[in-house]
């Protein structure tokens, strides 16, 4: 079972302010959770195939294609500032100056 000092330390690390009543409550609850984890460690899973997802999911992607129609080309042509076939815009990222 976790001690009250351990619960206070966990609360401090999580930046939580707990009352004495909450500390006692979480002492029991966290100890129960850790006890359950210890039980799970006893289960033999050596013959269970490792999976990253319970349901087989396949990522469907398409090949990148140049899909510019006439309208995109016209918009780039009409842009006041362009570079290598793209509209050039003002930078919105500021660099921090070294100290």
Order of alpha helices (4+ residues) and beta strands (2+ residues): alpha-alpha-alpha-beta-beta
